[in-house]
């Protein structure tokens, strides 16, 4: 009787362990979704300065929170207007499980200026890349809230040129700027993080592509001068 009771207890414990492991595996599985409703947010770029000729710009800003997406995969966002695809916001944006990056944000064309409170888009998170000639067409888009990303001034635009324009992490990139006032330093950022400073009176600088950058096209922005001037270009990371 004692032996039978012990065997029953062992079997019950084994079943408990199996169920617990199954739940753990389920919890850690990538949460792939054909239409993502969390982890991706949108905003319209607007300006608070009274001298800005246009308060609500035609630029949007998309932010992807990697901590809200479980597992590795790819984010694709396609904007819709009047029920028809109107252009890519991001395509094959890699999400790397355990990445040191907490997220990613970039700007895109909203298609028109003026105050907007929502954006219609189809957002997918998949384990595999979308083919180069692929599309999310004929899908059912959702309406996403469009917040306001406010900036204090409408800064003059300068020109930023990169050499080279693509390469692996660790590549040394030369940044050449024009149309910037030369009375102050010009700060260079890569994906929103400072990577170099062009000294006052100079129009050229260099930076190293950060090792923590997965393959993707990243914004390289230059800002500085009095009056404040900014410009940007894109660098494509080909491999880590």
N, C-alpha and C positions, 0 to 999 in steps of 0.2 A: 504493500500500500504506500509506504514511504517512497519507494523507488518510482512508482507510478506518479505520485504527486510531484516529485522532483523533475521527472521527464516533462510533465505538463507545464511546469514553470519555465523550464529551459525552452520548450517550443514556443511558449507565449512570449518570452524575451526575444527569441530569434525573429518572430513575426514583427515585434515592435521595432527592432533594429532595421529590418528590411523596409518597413513602412517609413521610418525616419529617414533612411538613406534615399528612398524614392522621392520623398518630399524635398530633400536637400538638392537633389539633382534637378528637380523641376524648378526650384527657386533660382538656381544658378544658370539655367538654360537661357540663351539669348532670347530677348523679348522682341522677335521680329514681327513687324506689322506692315500690312499693305497700306494702312493709313495711320500715321503716327499722330497721337493727340497730346503727348507730353514729351518734354525734352527738346522741343523746337519752338522758338518764339519769334515774333516779328514786330518791327517798329517802323514808323515813318520818321525820317530825319527832318526836324524842324528847327527854326532859329528864333532865339528870344530877343536878339538885338533889333531895336526899332528901325535901324537904318537898313536892315536887310530888305531887298526888293521883293522877296517872296518868303513868307513865314513858313509855309508848309511845302517842302521840296518834293521833287519827283523821285527821290531816292528812298529806298527802304533798307532796313538792316535786319538780317536774319542771324539768330544766335542758336547754337546747338550745345546743349548741356550733356557732355559725355557721361556724367554720373547718373543721368536718368535713362540711359540706354545700356542694356545689359548684354555683354558679349561683343564680339567684333563683327563688323559689317559695313554697309555703305548707306549713306543718306542721300536721297534724291528729292528735290523740291521743284515742282513745275507750277508756274503761276497761270491762272485762268482768268479770262475776261469774256463775259457774255456766253459762258458755257463752252468756250473754245480755248485750247492751250495758247498761252501768250508769251512763253519764253521760260528758260531755265533760271532758277534762283541759285541752286547749287546742283551739281551732277557728280555722282560717285565720290562724295565726300567720305573719306575713310574714317571709321570709328574703331580705334584699336583698344582692345580689352586691356585694362591696367595701364593705359597711357598716362604719362606724367602731365599731359595737358588736361585741364578740367573742362575745356570746351573750345569753341571756335565761333567767330562772328565775322561777317563780311557784308558789304553793301551790294545792292542790286537796283535795277531800274523798275520803279513802280508803274511806269507807263504814263503817268500824269501827275501833275502837282495839285495843290489844294488839299484841304483837310480830308483825311480818310480814317475811318475807324475799324475797318476790317479788310482782310485780304482773302481771296478765294484761291486755294492751292491744293495740289495733291502731293502728299508727303509720304515717302516710303522708306523703310529701314529693312534692308535685305542682306542675307549672308554673302551674296555674290554681286559683282559689278553689273551695272546696266550696260548692255552692248553699246558700242560707239554710235551705231545707227538706231539705237533703241529709243523708246519714248514711253511716257506714261499716259499717252492719249487714250481716249475712250474710257477713262477711269471716272470715278465719281468723286470730285473734289469736295473739300469742306471749307467752311468759312472760319478763318482764324482772326482773333482779336489783334488789331494793329495799334500798339502803344505808340507814344511819342518819345523819340530819342532827341532831347533838346540840346542844342549847341548855342553858346553865347553870341557868336558872331558868324557872319558869312565871310569867310576868309578869301582873299584873292588866290587864284590858282597859279602854281608854278609847274614846271615840267621836270619829270624825273626819268632818267634813262639808266638802265642796268646793263652791265656787261660782266658775265654772260646773263642771259635771261632764264636759264634753266640749268639744272645739275643736281648731283647728290648732296646730302648733308655734308657739311665741312667745306663746301665750295667757297672760295673767296670771291666776293662780288664787288665790283666798282660801281659806285653811285655817282652820277653826274647830274647836277641840278642847274636849271636856268629859270630866270624870271623871279628869283628870290632876292629880297634886299640882303646886302652883304654886311649889314651893320650889327648882326648878332649871330650866335651859333645856330646851326640847323640840326635838329634832332632827327635821326633815322630810326624808324621802328619796323620790325618784322612781325607780322601777325599781332600787332598791338604792343609788342615789347621792344624796349629800346635796345638797339644793337650797335649804334655808332653815333658820333657827333661830328659834323663838318664844322671846323673852326671858323670864326668870324673872318670875312674877307675871302674865303675859299669857296670853290664850287664843286669840289670832288672829295669823296671819302670812300672807305671800304668797310665791309663787314663779313663775318663768317656765318654761313647758314647754320642755324642751331641744330645740334645732333638729335634733338627731340622732335623733329619735324617729319611726320609721315608724308609719303608722296601726295602732293596736292599743289594747287596754285595759291600762293600766299601774297597778301598785299604788303608792299614795301612803301611806307609813307614817309615823306619829308615834311617837317613843319618848323617854322622859325621866322625870324626877321621882324622888323617893325615898319609898317604894319604886318601883323601875323599873316603868313602865306603858307599854303600847303599844296602838296601834289603827291601823286602816288603812281606806282607801276606794279606789275605782277611778276613774281618769280615762281617758276614751277619746280618743285622738288621731285626728282625722278626716282630716287631710292634712298633708303636710310643706310 
